[in-house]
Amino acid sequence: MDAKVAPTFAYDASETALIFVDPYNDFLSEGGKLWPLVADVAASVRLHDNLRAVVMAARDAGVAIFIVPHHRAAPGDFEGWSHPTPYQQQIAKAQAFAKGDWGGEWHPDFAPQPGDTVVKEHWAASGFANTDLDMLLKQRGVRNVILVGLIANTCVEGTARYAVDLGYHVTLVRDATAAFNLDAMHAAHDVNGPAFAHVITTAVNLIAALRPH
């Protein structure tokens, strides 16, 4: 059974946005620098199929799509920083999502389409911190955000928590995300998520909720 599912919640398309976090080749494509770390979990939840289905359902319902990308790595990014996080240091060492590299390009199935909004790149976990995401959502009259993408216990969770602090209704989709291991998925959806998310659901249930009734 889904945790914290609100089966009667109605997503008004005019007030709802799908937030797709980090749809990069390095995360989602064979040969990506971080793909080997998420591949097993991604396969276990049928990540790509569910992401395709959720994105298609959102488009069909008239829900706005917001692409929320992580900072594209470049040599020397954190030189002179007082306290880059361990995750930032790992990204810098791997040069994940590097500027000008294939890994820093969009996965071809999830590239922005006309009418989608691409938000300024975030440096840490939250897609809101030091970006224009909140302003762009408010300009569209968005009150409800649905989060998908990578990875469940860092950027997706960080963005979702910040959204709650800003007053948005937050939905997490447990099988339209992945993490480096199942413990991290459990933490994101069964330990941490229920403390802040309004709905934690599956792709199938979300798609049914987005369908016109």
Backbone as ProteinMPNN parsed JSONL, in Angstrom:
{"seq_chain_A": "MDAKVAPTFAYDASETALIFVDPYNDFLSEGGKLWPLVADVAASVRLHDNLRAVVMAARDAGVAIFIVPHHRAAPGDFEGWSHPTPYQQQIAKAQAFAKGDWGGEWHPDFAPQPGDTVVKEHWAASGFANTDLDMLLKQRGVRNVILVGLIANTCVEGTARYAVDLGYHVTLVRDATAAFNLDAMHAAHDVNGPAFAHVITTAVNLIAALRPH", "coords_chain_A": {"N_chain_A": [[0.856, -1.195, 0.0], [0.506, 2.273, -0.764], [2.354, 4.801, 0.931], [0.926, 7.392, 2.778], [-0.919, 8.131, 0.79], [-3.242, 10.187, -0.848], [-6.062, 9.448, -1.987], [-8.249, 10.837, -2.949], [-7.323, 13.249, -3.732], [-7.374, 15.973, -5.899], [-5.779, 16.955, -8.758], [-5.548, 19.997, -10.0], [-4.909, 20.956, -13.148], [-4.129, 23.491, -13.967], [-2.922, 24.514, -11.761], [-0.806, 22.951, -11.137], [2.433, 21.46, -11.316], [4.843, 19.383, -12.895], [7.823, 18.456, -11.601], [10.823, 17.746, -12.839], [13.716, 16.357, -11.959], [17.068, 16.613, -12.751], [17.431, 15.211, -15.413], [19.665, 13.915, -16.814], [22.07, 12.458, -19.116], [24.227, 11.276, -17.736], [23.05, 10.239, -15.453], [20.896, 8.672, -16.42], [21.416, 7.205, -18.714], [22.88, 4.406, -20.44], [26.333, 4.05, -20.085], [26.59, 6.466, -18.856], [28.18, 8.44, -16.297], [27.24, 8.167, -13.681], [25.31, 6.295, -13.948], [25.912, 3.465, -13.455], [25.667, 3.401, -10.68], [23.008, 3.764, -10.092], [21.668, 1.933, -11.588], [20.706, -0.69, -10.826], [18.669, -0.204, -8.939], [17.068, 1.427, -10.516], [16.237, -0.396, -12.469], [14.751, -2.117, -10.86], [12.49, -0.664, -10.189], [11.426, -0.056, -12.604], [12.197, 2.364, -13.827], [12.631, 4.045, -16.183], [10.427, 3.436, -17.844], [8.332, 4.256, -16.17], [8.907, 6.97, -15.806], [8.588, 7.896, -18.444], [5.858, 7.37, -18.789], [4.665, 8.962, -16.784], [5.473, 11.548, -17.526], [4.228, 11.721, -20.038], [1.538, 11.506, -19.267], [1.291, 13.811, -17.726], [1.693, 15.793, -19.674], [-0.491, 15.263, -21.34], [-2.538, 15.944, -19.629], [-2.251, 18.605, -19.427], [-0.511, 19.642, -17.571], [2.09, 21.675, -16.364], [5.532, 21.332, -17.25], [8.517, 21.302, -15.534], [11.931, 21.449, -15.807], [14.537, 20.666, -13.72], [17.67, 21.215, -13.271], [20.834, 19.948, -12.115], [23.878, 21.676, -11.278], [26.117, 21.896, -13.944], [29.152, 20.288, -14.183], [32.422, 21.746, -14.012], [35.955, 22.094, -14.438], [37.666, 23.123, -11.507], [35.505, 24.117, -10.111], [34.99, 24.272, -7.287], [37.128, 25.493, -6.145], [38.61, 27.44, -3.664], [36.318, 27.44, -2.156], [34.854, 27.356, 1.096], [33.529, 25.236, 2.365], [32.599, 22.946, 0.591], [30.19, 20.362, 0.038], [30.401, 16.814, 0.843], [29.114, 15.421, -1.233], [29.15, 17.288, -3.333], [31.902, 17.423, -3.712], [32.393, 14.837, -4.619], [30.957, 14.873, -7.039], [32.433, 16.816, -8.386], [34.924, 15.551, -8.578], [34.313, 13.365, -10.213], [33.454, 14.761, -12.371], [30.767, 14.864, -13.127], [27.87, 15.333, -15.157], [29.183, 17.102, -16.882], [30.003, 20.26, -18.32], [29.528, 20.687, -21.749], [29.961, 18.024, -22.315], [28.728, 14.762, -23.3], [27.5, 13.458, -21.138], [26.441, 15.545, -19.659], [24.313, 16.323, -21.122], [20.769, 16.257, -21.947], [18.923, 13.259, -21.293], [17.707, 11.6, -24.124], [14.983, 10.843, -24.19], [13.812, 12.499, -22.379], [14.242, 15.143, -22.829], [13.738, 18.705, -22.763], [10.657, 19.965, -24.038], [8.896, 22.105, -26.415], [7.396, 24.747, -24.665], [7.956, 23.695, -22.163], [9.654, 24.451, -19.068], [12.911, 25.333, -18.278], [14.82, 25.411, -15.496], [17.137, 27.491, -13.653], [20.378, 26.17, -12.92], [20.99, 24.159, -10.023], [23.194, 24.144, -7.202], [23.508, 22.499, -5.003], [21.509, 20.345, -3.069], [18.81, 21.232, -3.236], [16.453, 22.22, -5.655], [15.359, 24.699, -5.491], [16.997, 26.454, -4.055], [18.859, 29.329, -4.527], [18.04, 29.559, -7.172], [15.708, 30.199, -9.885], [13.336, 28.874, -9.546], [11.119, 28.982, -7.691], [10.023, 31.538, -8.236], [9.319, 31.241, -10.952], [7.404, 29.185, -10.822], [5.434, 30.44, -9.264], [4.711, 32.502, -11.001], [3.304, 31.065, -12.849], [1.118, 30.366, -11.431], [1.231, 28.055, -9.895], [0.466, 25.68, -7.413], [0.648, 23.081, -6.588], [3.113, 20.591, -6.577], [4.686, 17.944, -8.28], [7.105, 15.571, -7.88], [9.712, 14.052, -9.689], [12.477, 12.058, -10.897], [16.045, 12.233, -10.378], [18.289, 12.219, -7.567], [16.482, 10.033, -5.358], [16.893, 10.435, -2.533], [18.438, 12.698, -2.291], [18.642, 15.182, -4.281], [15.931, 15.135, -5.166], [14.518, 14.779, -2.747], [15.566, 16.994, -1.326], [14.63, 19.154, -2.862], [11.895, 18.746, -2.626], [11.45, 19.073, 0.154], [12.104, 21.776, 0.457], [10.135, 22.875, -1.12], [7.836, 22.371, 0.417], [8.408, 24.034, 2.592], [8.045, 26.455, 1.347], [5.375, 26.497, 0.937], [4.053, 24.877, -0.914], [1.949, 22.197, -2.121], [2.991, 18.911, -1.994], [3.917, 16.119, -3.925], [5.372, 12.95, -3.985], [6.737, 10.468, -6.124], [7.175, 7.247, -5.923], [8.199, 5.256, -7.653], [9.158, 6.599, -9.807], [11.638, 7.522, -9.613], [15.036, 7.039, -8.502], [17.799, 5.637, -6.611], [21.06, 5.227, -5.101], [20.965, 2.85, -3.729], [18.715, 0.415, -2.258], [18.203, 0.942, 0.427], [18.47, 3.706, 0.572], [16.303, 4.461, -1.003], [14.232, 3.504, 0.605], [14.586, 5.136, 2.854], [13.984, 7.636, 1.729], [11.26, 7.432, 0.996], [9.799, 6.048, 2.922], [10.739, 6.642, 5.451], [11.721, 9.375, 5.698], [10.101, 10.862, 3.847], [7.261, 10.663, 4.642], [7.162, 12.531, 6.684], [6.979, 15.036, 5.593], [5.913, 15.155, 2.956], [2.849, 15.543, 1.154], [1.542, 13.682, -0.408], [2.506, 10.434, -1.178], [3.097, 8.317, -3.705], [2.48, 5.98, -6.425], [3.524, 5.619, -9.869], [1.416, 4.603, -11.458], [-0.899, 5.169, -9.91], [-0.698, 7.933, -9.72], [-0.951, 8.712, -12.418], [-3.583, 7.909, -12.88], [-4.856, 9.739, -11.221], [-4.302, 12.109, -12.513], [-5.735, 11.908, -14.824], [-8.49, 13.176, -16.688], [-11.674, 13.362, -15.152]], "CA_chain_A": [[0.0, 0.0, 0.0], [1.26, 3.512, -0.794], [2.388, 5.587, 2.155], [0.357, 8.739, 2.738], [-1.655, 8.418, -0.437], [-4.525, 10.869, -0.716], [-6.689, 8.982, -3.223], [-9.258, 11.765, -3.438], [-6.731, 14.537, -4.075], [-7.602, 16.339, -7.298], [-4.739, 17.824, -9.293], [-5.989, 20.991, -10.963], [-3.78, 21.094, -14.063], [-3.705, 24.888, -14.048], [-2.207, 24.851, -10.532], [0.084, 21.82, -10.868], [3.63, 21.321, -12.149], [5.711, 18.22, -12.743], [9.21, 18.87, -11.411], [11.7, 16.642, -13.262], [15.031, 16.707, -11.444], [18.317, 16.052, -13.281], [17.282, 14.172, -16.451], [20.917, 13.913, -17.566], [22.621, 11.182, -19.57], [25.088, 10.668, -16.722], [22.196, 9.511, -14.525], [19.82, 7.869, -16.997], [21.806, 6.505, -19.942], [24.0, 3.464, -20.446], [27.56, 4.79, -20.349], [26.645, 7.634, -17.997], [29.133, 8.286, -15.203], [26.553, 7.748, -12.461], [24.347, 5.245, -14.258], [26.148, 2.198, -12.751], [25.284, 3.506, -9.271], [21.547, 3.748, -9.955], [21.098, 0.993, -12.563], [19.967, -1.798, -10.22], [17.427, 0.331, -8.381], [16.254, 1.882, -11.651], [15.607, -1.572, -13.068], [13.79, -2.721, -9.929], [11.246, 0.119, -10.166], [11.072, 0.244, -14.001], [12.298, 3.813, -13.786], [12.456, 4.728, -17.468], [9.036, 3.274, -18.276], [7.466, 5.072, -15.332], [9.139, 8.375, -16.13], [7.932, 8.176, -19.731], [4.408, 7.351, -18.6], [4.267, 10.12, -15.978], [5.644, 12.753, -18.346], [3.174, 11.722, -21.055], [0.264, 11.791, -18.607], [1.291, 15.224, -17.351], [1.487, 16.586, -20.893], [-1.869, 15.055, -21.786], [-3.436, 16.618, -18.692], [-1.997, 20.038, -19.446], [0.313, 20.008, -16.421], [3.355, 22.288, -16.768], [6.736, 20.546, -16.99], [9.682, 22.091, -15.15], [13.183, 20.694, -15.73], [15.3, 21.256, -12.612], [18.964, 20.558, -13.459], [21.996, 20.169, -11.251], [24.995, 22.402, -11.877], [26.999, 21.13, -14.829], [30.5, 20.381, -13.619], [33.532, 22.32, -14.76], [37.166, 22.058, -13.611], [37.881, 24.257, -10.616], [34.24, 24.617, -9.581], [34.929, 24.517, -5.848], [38.369, 26.094, -5.666], [38.374, 28.599, -2.82], [35.135, 27.264, -1.309], [35.174, 27.012, 2.475], [32.984, 23.948, 2.792], [31.77, 22.148, -0.315], [29.708, 19.139, 0.671], [31.006, 15.589, 0.302], [28.487, 15.089, -2.523], [29.7, 18.212, -4.322], [33.278, 17.015, -3.98], [32.332, 13.631, -5.453], [30.539, 15.291, -8.374], [33.559, 17.514, -9.005], [35.958, 14.567, -8.899], [33.844, 12.571, -11.355], [33.024, 15.671, -13.43], [29.43, 14.434, -13.563], [27.099, 16.35, -15.87], [30.172, 18.117, -17.243], [29.663, 21.191, -19.393], [30.065, 20.342, -23.056], [30.089, 16.576, -22.472], [27.494, 14.007, -23.518], [26.875, 13.16, -19.855], [25.729, 16.72, -19.2], [23.175, 16.585, -22.001], [19.537, 15.596, -21.517], [18.552, 11.959, -21.842], [16.865, 11.953, -25.274], [13.552, 10.641, -23.929], [13.31, 13.451, -21.383], [14.69, 16.49, -23.158], [12.645, 19.683, -22.729], [9.854, 20.176, -25.226], [8.353, 23.465, -26.46], [6.455, 25.025, -23.578], [8.548, 23.318, -20.885], [10.493, 25.462, -18.43], [14.187, 24.858, -17.745], [15.168, 26.254, -14.363], [18.57, 27.668, -13.447], [21.015, 25.01, -12.296], [21.219, 24.223, -8.582], [24.543, 23.735, -6.811], [23.496, 21.478, -3.95], [20.406, 19.389, -3.176], [17.505, 21.807, -3.536], [16.247, 22.912, -6.915], [14.883, 26.045, -5.199], [18.016, 27.315, -3.458], [19.666, 30.137, -5.445], [17.566, 29.421, -8.545], [14.483, 30.949, -10.165], [12.224, 27.929, -9.593], [9.952, 29.464, -6.961], [9.452, 32.657, -8.976], [8.693, 30.746, -12.177], [6.186, 28.477, -10.43], [4.426, 31.413, -8.836], [4.234, 33.211, -12.186], [2.35, 30.174, -13.516], [0.009, 30.079, -10.522], [1.351, 26.666, -9.423], [0.341, 25.422, -5.98], [0.928, 21.657, -6.363], [4.272, 20.117, -7.325], [4.903, 16.498, -8.327], [8.541, 15.445, -8.108], [10.274, 12.824, -10.242], [13.849, 12.229, -11.355], [17.181, 11.668, -9.659], [18.021, 10.921, -6.982], [15.376, 10.129, -4.409], [17.231, 10.872, -1.173], [19.24, 13.922, -2.281], [18.053, 16.343, -4.952], [14.465, 15.066, -5.156], [14.068, 15.064, -1.379], [15.922, 18.358, -0.975], [13.715, 20.05, -3.558], [10.561, 18.552, -2.047], [11.416, 19.688, 1.475], [12.101, 23.226, 0.264], [8.812, 23.213, -1.64], [6.923, 22.408, 1.556], [8.713, 25.243, 3.355], [7.533, 27.591, 0.59], [3.924, 26.459, 0.946], [3.484, 24.061, -1.984], [1.487, 20.825, -1.895], [4.081, 18.107, -2.558], [3.717, 14.702, -4.217], [6.522, 12.127, -4.365], [6.349, 9.294, -6.911], [8.233, 6.361, -5.448], [8.812, 4.445, -8.709], [9.623, 7.476, -10.887], [12.916, 8.007, -9.114], [15.947, 5.954, -8.125], [18.876, 6.042, -5.713], [22.212, 4.342, -5.232], [20.644, 1.544, -3.151], [17.336, 0.314, -1.777], [18.106, 1.595, 1.726], [18.244, 5.13, 0.314], [14.908, 4.584, -1.456], [13.387, 3.318, 1.789], [14.694, 6.345, 3.664], [13.316, 8.742, 1.054], [9.815, 7.289, 0.84], [9.141, 5.413, 4.064], [11.231, 7.219, 6.7], [11.731, 10.839, 5.652], [9.005, 11.423, 3.069], [6.0, 10.839, 5.355], [7.214, 13.654, 7.616], [6.757, 16.325, 4.945], [5.162, 15.084, 1.702], [1.406, 15.41, 1.302], [1.173, 12.441, -1.088], [3.566, 9.555, -1.675], [2.279, 7.415, -4.502], [3.15, 5.287, -7.519], [3.249, 6.186, -11.187], [0.085, 4.176, -11.905], [-1.917, 5.916, -9.177], [-0.606, 9.341, -10.106], [-1.52, 8.85, -13.76], [-5.044, 7.837, -12.735], [-5.315, 10.979, -10.607], [-4.158, 13.195, -13.486], [-6.68, 11.712, -15.896], [-9.757, 13.891, -16.51], [-12.748, 12.488, -14.632]], "C_chain_A": [[0.886, 1.236, 0.0], [1.222, 4.178, 0.578], [1.792, 6.96, 1.884], [-0.312, 9.078, 1.417], [-2.943, 9.15, -0.086], [-5.324, 10.563, -1.974], [-7.718, 9.947, -3.784], [-8.663, 13.114, -3.833], [-6.895, 14.794, -5.571], [-6.538, 17.327, -7.737], [-5.36, 18.736, -10.351], [-4.803, 21.298, -11.865], [-3.249, 22.517, -14.109], [-2.895, 25.318, -12.83], [-1.153, 23.81, -10.18], [1.27, 21.842, -11.817], [4.314, 19.997, -11.85], [7.143, 18.727, -12.702], [10.096, 17.669, -11.726], [13.13, 17.047, -12.931], [16.12, 15.906, -12.178], [18.148, 14.943, -14.327], [18.492, 14.101, -17.389], [21.296, 12.507, -18.043], [23.468, 10.512, -18.498], [24.299, 9.884, -15.692], [21.376, 8.422, -15.216], [20.218, 7.032, -18.209], [22.927, 5.512, -19.706], [25.253, 4.233, -20.846], [27.671, 6.06, -19.541], [27.538, 7.387, -16.791], [28.473, 7.772, -13.923], [25.531, 6.643, -12.696], [24.638, 3.933, -13.53], [25.7, 2.227, -11.293], [23.784, 3.424, -9.07], [20.891, 2.634, -10.771], [20.242, -0.089, -11.913], [18.633, -1.315, -9.644], [16.499, 0.781, -9.499], [15.532, 0.707, -12.301], [14.519, -2.134, -12.166], [12.467, -1.968, -9.897], [10.745, 0.447, -11.57], [11.073, 1.764, -14.223], [11.979, 4.475, -15.121], [11.011, 4.619, -17.97], [8.111, 4.183, -17.475], [7.664, 6.562, -15.588], [8.464, 8.752, -17.447], [6.422, 8.293, -19.543], [3.931, 8.579, -17.823], [4.381, 11.402, -16.793], [4.54, 12.844, -19.397], [1.821, 12.077, -20.432], [0.176, 13.257, -18.207], [1.038, 16.099, -18.565], [0.036, 16.47, -21.359], [-2.859, 15.817, -20.914], [-3.258, 18.132, -18.709], [-1.225, 20.542, -18.247], [1.648, 20.566, -16.924], [4.529, 21.394, -16.365], [7.877, 21.509, -16.68], [10.887, 21.16, -15.038], [14.075, 21.413, -14.724], [16.686, 20.601, -12.59], [20.008, 20.919, -12.403], [23.044, 20.965, -12.024], [25.835, 21.47, -12.744], [28.449, 21.372, -14.422], [31.477, 21.032, -14.591], [34.765, 22.266, -13.866], [37.285, 23.328, -12.76], [36.628, 24.812, -9.979], [34.326, 25.055, -8.12], [36.248, 25.049, -5.277], [38.045, 27.356, -4.871], [37.132, 28.499, -1.96], [35.565, 26.85, 0.099], [34.708, 25.61, 2.847], [32.057, 23.347, 1.738], [31.372, 20.852, 0.364], [30.448, 17.926, 0.115], [30.427, 15.217, -1.061], [29.008, 16.002, -3.62], [31.127, 17.829, -4.689], [33.324, 15.766, -4.862], [31.948, 13.971, -6.886], [31.691, 15.955, -9.102], [34.648, 16.532, -9.421], [35.577, 13.753, -10.124], [33.557, 13.431, -12.572], [31.698, 15.182, -14.029], [28.684, 15.62, -14.156], [28.017, 17.474, -16.369], [29.693, 18.985, -18.398], [30.328, 20.74, -20.687], [30.229, 18.861, -23.314], [28.714, 15.936, -22.678], [26.765, 13.75, -22.212], [26.095, 14.316, -19.284], [24.611, 17.149, -20.123], [21.96, 15.828, -21.49], [19.448, 14.187, -22.092], [17.545, 12.217, -22.96], [15.372, 11.76, -25.056], [12.949, 11.733, -23.054], [13.81, 14.873, -21.612], [13.505, 17.451, -23.123], [11.966, 19.821, -24.081], [9.349, 21.622, -25.253], [7.28, 23.656, -25.39], [6.948, 24.595, -22.218], [9.418, 24.452, -20.359], [11.75, 24.806, -17.89], [14.668, 25.871, -16.708], [16.688, 26.425, -14.304], [19.139, 26.495, -12.65], [21.224, 25.236, -10.794], [22.573, 23.615, -8.231], [24.557, 22.599, -5.792], [22.277, 20.592, -4.131], [19.107, 20.017, -3.664], [17.477, 22.525, -4.871], [15.717, 24.323, -6.732], [16.012, 26.977, -4.775], [18.856, 27.993, -4.542], [19.312, 29.906, -6.909], [16.289, 30.261, -8.705], [13.236, 30.072, -10.122], [10.977, 28.47, -8.901], [9.261, 30.594, -7.718], [8.716, 32.173, -10.223], [7.408, 29.97, -11.881], [5.082, 29.454, -10.046], [3.873, 32.199, -10.025], [3.228, 32.376, -12.972], [1.156, 29.836, -12.637], [0.034, 28.677, -9.953], [1.275, 26.608, -7.902], [0.739, 23.988, -5.616], [2.132, 21.249, -7.203], [4.41, 18.61, -7.16], [6.36, 16.302, -8.708], [8.913, 14.065, -8.623], [11.727, 13.11, -10.623], [14.855, 11.652, -10.378], [17.774, 12.691, -8.688], [17.118, 11.11, -5.773], [15.746, 10.793, -3.102], [18.121, 12.097, -1.133], [18.482, 15.044, -2.978], [16.523, 16.307, -4.997], [13.952, 15.409, -3.763], [14.369, 16.507, -0.986], [14.99, 19.38, -1.608], [12.315, 19.96, -2.956], [10.445, 19.217, -0.68], [11.328, 21.213, 1.354], [10.733, 23.674, -0.252], [7.792, 23.304, -0.516], [7.148, 23.677, 2.368], [8.156, 26.494, 2.668], [6.011, 27.562, 0.434], [3.276, 25.663, -0.163], [2.944, 22.743, -1.438], [2.435, 19.915, -2.673], [3.669, 16.65, -2.719], [5.048, 14.071, -4.609], [6.016, 10.888, -5.089], [7.452, 8.251, -6.739], [8.888, 5.525, -6.546], [9.114, 5.269, -9.967], [10.875, 8.216, -10.427], [13.788, 6.79, -8.825], [16.979, 6.529, -7.175], [20.001, 5.027, -5.86], [21.979, 2.967, -4.618], [19.225, 1.58, -2.6], [17.154, 0.934, -0.396], [17.827, 3.084, 1.556], [16.821, 5.368, -0.183], [13.951, 4.462, -0.277], [13.407, 4.567, 2.663], [13.896, 7.485, 3.05], [11.801, 8.645, 1.134], [9.091, 6.755, 2.071], [9.589, 5.969, 5.415], [11.104, 8.738, 6.67], [10.485, 11.426, 4.987], [7.72, 11.639, 3.847], [5.994, 11.987, 6.354], [6.911, 14.986, 6.941], [5.883, 16.252, 3.692], [3.671, 14.898, 1.973], [0.893, 14.122, 0.673], [2.458, 11.72, -1.467], [2.857, 8.432, -2.409], [3.138, 6.701, -5.549], [2.774, 5.945, -8.835], [1.832, 5.844, -11.642], [-0.997, 4.994, -11.219], [-1.883, 7.401, -9.517], [-1.259, 9.571, -11.46], [-3.052, 8.794, -13.703], [-5.598, 9.132, -12.152], [-5.245, 12.159, -11.578], [-5.172, 13.109, -14.605], [-7.954, 12.531, -15.666], [-10.859, 12.933, -16.074], [-14.101, 13.036, -15.051]], "O_chain_A": [[1.909, 1.261, 0.684], [0.218, 4.131, 1.288], [2.114, 7.606, 0.887], [-0.261, 10.229, 0.982], [-3.646, 8.78, 0.855], [-5.276, 11.332, -2.934], [-8.032, 9.889, -4.972], [-9.394, 14.023, -4.226], [-6.591, 13.935, -6.399], [-6.406, 18.407, -7.161], [-5.659, 18.297, -11.462], [-3.799, 21.841, -11.404], [-2.047, 22.727, -14.272], [-2.251, 26.366, -12.854], [-0.658, 23.784, -9.053], [1.13, 22.2, -12.986], [4.36, 19.547, -10.704], [7.62, 19.35, -13.651], [10.121, 16.694, -10.975], [13.686, 17.961, -13.54], [16.083, 14.676, -12.213], [18.673, 13.845, -14.142], [18.351, 14.213, -18.607], [20.896, 11.506, -17.45], [23.429, 9.289, -18.365], [24.833, 8.943, -15.105], [21.182, 7.349, -14.644], [19.418, 6.225, -18.682], [23.813, 5.739, -18.882], [25.244, 4.978, -21.826], [28.73, 6.686, -19.527], [27.643, 6.257, -16.314], [29.09, 7.021, -13.166], [24.952, 6.117, -11.746], [23.701, 3.318, -13.02], [25.384, 1.181, -10.728], [23.327, 3.054, -7.989], [19.685, 2.415, -10.657], [19.152, -0.379, -12.405], [17.597, -1.948, -9.843], [15.291, 0.549, -9.443], [14.354, 0.808, -12.644], [13.478, -2.58, -12.65], [11.427, -2.562, -9.611], [9.747, 1.153, -11.718], [10.114, 2.351, -14.723], [11.141, 5.375, -15.179], [10.445, 5.595, -18.462], [7.211, 4.809, -18.035], [6.701, 7.329, -15.586], [7.841, 9.808, -17.549], [5.789, 9.205, -20.075], [2.907, 9.171, -18.165], [3.486, 12.246, -16.755], [3.981, 13.918, -19.622], [1.054, 12.854, -21.0], [-0.88, 13.878, -18.33], [0.253, 17.045, -18.496], [-0.585, 17.466, -21.727], [-3.893, 16.28, -21.396], [-4.026, 18.858, -18.077], [-1.271, 21.731, -17.931], [2.264, 19.984, -17.816], [4.528, 20.785, -15.296], [8.168, 22.415, -17.46], [10.867, 20.199, -14.27], [14.339, 22.609, -14.852], [16.866, 19.555, -11.966], [20.047, 22.034, -11.883], [23.092, 20.931, -13.254], [26.215, 20.381, -12.313], [28.905, 22.512, -14.331], [31.371, 20.889, -15.809], [34.637, 22.382, -12.647], [37.041, 24.44, -13.228], [36.674, 25.876, -9.363], [33.79, 26.103, -7.757], [36.449, 25.049, -4.062], [37.308, 28.226, -5.336], [36.896, 29.366, -1.119], [36.519, 26.091, 0.27], [35.404, 24.884, 3.557], [30.852, 23.247, 1.967], [32.125, 20.308, 1.171], [31.05, 17.998, -0.956], [31.152, 14.756, -1.942], [29.282, 15.539, -4.728], [31.511, 17.905, -5.855], [34.18, 15.646, -5.739], [32.524, 13.438, -7.835], [31.913, 15.703, -10.286], [35.228, 16.667, -10.498], [36.42, 13.481, -10.979], [33.43, 12.915, -13.682], [31.532, 15.097, -15.245], [28.844, 16.759, -13.716], [27.667, 18.652, -16.287], [29.057, 18.5, -19.334], [31.524, 20.451, -20.722], [30.599, 18.468, -24.42], [27.686, 16.489, -22.287], [25.536, 13.815, -22.171], [25.171, 14.104, -18.498], [24.022, 18.214, -19.938], [22.084, 14.885, -20.708], [19.846, 13.946, -23.232], [16.608, 12.989, -22.76], [14.569, 12.453, -25.681], [11.728, 11.882, -22.989], [13.802, 15.7, -20.701], [12.38, 17.051, -23.423], [12.613, 19.796, -25.127], [9.368, 22.297, -24.223], [6.379, 22.831, -25.237], [6.432, 25.065, -21.204], [9.863, 25.309, -21.123], [11.674, 23.838, -17.133], [14.891, 27.041, -17.02], [17.433, 25.604, -14.84], [18.455, 25.909, -11.811], [21.579, 26.328, -10.352], [23.036, 22.683, -8.889], [25.514, 21.827, -5.731], [22.025, 20.126, -5.241], [18.374, 19.394, -4.432], [18.354, 23.33, -5.182], [15.628, 25.077, -7.701], [15.988, 28.164, -5.1], [19.48, 27.326, -5.367], [20.165, 30.036, -7.787], [15.857, 30.941, -7.774], [12.182, 30.481, -10.61], [9.887, 28.421, -9.471], [8.035, 30.603, -7.827], [7.615, 32.64, -10.517], [6.429, 30.093, -12.618], [3.934, 29.302, -10.461], [2.686, 32.525, -10.049], [2.389, 32.926, -13.685], [0.272, 29.091, -13.059], [-1.008, 28.147, -9.567], [1.928, 27.38, -7.2], [1.119, 23.714, -4.477], [2.176, 21.526, -8.402], [4.273, 18.071, -6.062], [6.808, 16.805, -9.738], [8.493, 13.045, -8.076], [12.15, 14.265, -10.665], [14.561, 10.708, -9.645], [17.76, 13.891, -8.961], [17.006, 12.21, -5.232], [14.995, 11.631, -2.603], [18.531, 12.514, -0.05], [17.748, 15.786, -2.325], [15.885, 17.352, -4.877], [13.053, 16.238, -3.616], [13.529, 17.174, -0.381], [14.606, 20.358, -0.967], [11.633, 20.972, -2.796], [9.436, 19.861, -0.393], [10.561, 21.854, 2.073], [10.234, 24.73, 0.137], [6.97, 24.22, -0.498], [6.189, 24.325, 2.786], [7.832, 27.478, 3.334], [5.424, 28.485, -0.131], [2.062, 25.754, -0.35], [3.421, 22.237, -0.422], [2.658, 20.118, -3.866], [3.147, 16.027, -1.794], [5.764, 14.595, -5.462], [4.988, 10.322, -4.716], [8.524, 8.36, -7.334], [10.038, 5.117, -6.385], [9.302, 4.717, -11.051], [11.127, 9.362, -10.8], [13.325, 5.652, -8.896], [17.037, 7.739, -6.955], [19.904, 4.085, -6.647], [22.696, 2.017, -4.935], [18.613, 2.643, -2.49], [16.063, 1.404, -0.075], [17.04, 3.66, 2.307], [16.2, 6.369, 0.176], [12.984, 5.215, -0.168], [12.366, 5.004, 3.154], [13.209, 8.219, 3.761], [11.124, 9.656, 1.319], [7.894, 6.989, 2.237], [8.897, 5.788, 6.417], [10.446, 9.322, 7.531], [9.888, 12.372, 5.501], [7.124, 12.709, 3.731], [4.928, 12.381, 6.828], [6.616, 15.968, 7.623], [5.173, 17.212, 3.396], [3.28, 14.189, 2.9], [-0.074, 13.533, 1.157], [3.383, 12.322, -2.012], [2.098, 7.675, -1.803], [4.364, 6.813, -5.547], [1.827, 6.728, -8.906], [1.124, 6.708, -12.158], [-1.921, 5.467, -11.88], [-2.928, 8.048, -9.593], [-2.031, 10.515, -11.631], [-3.73, 9.548, -14.401], [-6.679, 9.577, -12.537], [-6.034, 13.098, -11.477], [-5.451, 14.107, -15.27], [-8.451, 12.573, -14.54], [-10.953, 11.816, -16.583], [-15.133, 12.453, -14.719]]}, "name": "protein", "num_of_chains": 1, "seq": "MDAKVAPTFAYDASETALIFVDPYNDFLSEGGKLWPLVADVAASVRLHDNLRAVVMAARDAGVAIFIVPHHRAAPGDFEGWSHPTPYQQQIAKAQAFAKGDWGGEWHPDFAPQPGDTVVKEHWAASGFANTDLDMLLKQRGVRNVILVGLIANTCVEGTARYAVDLGYHVTLVRDATAAFNLDAMHAAHDVNGPAFAHVITTAVNLIAALRPH"}
